[in-house]
């Protein structure tokens, strides 16, 4: 639909108003499709808050930095990082939030 709309409007084959009526879209949506070659996707205005994880992010980054110099078999998996946070840092979140 995106490419069809762009092709028909940009070549002058169909007017913008006719496209809005035909596809039942708002004119702002049409303008967005004309300004981007591909759909831009979902974009948030600001990053989502992480109330449980925020305090532990520096610790996780430090673990991952140390893993860069470790042997491949010695690096941490997500499960191992979660286990370390639970045992060493009293992490109260769930595995899915880690």
Residue pairs with C-beta under 8 A, 6 or more apart in sequence:
1 23
2 33
2 38
2 39
5 19
5 23
5 30
5 33
5 34
6 33
6 34
6 37
7 13
8 14
8 19
9 15
9 16
9 19
9 30
9 34
10 34
14 22
16 27
16 30
19 25
19 30
20 26
20 27
20 30
32 40
33 39
50 57
50 97
52 92
52 93
52 97
53 93
53 97
53 98
56 85
56 89
56 91
56 98
59 85
59 89
60 81
60 85
63 76
63 81
63 84
64 76
67 74
67 75
67 76
76 84
78 98
79 95
81 98
82 91
82 95
82 98
85 91
85 98
91 98
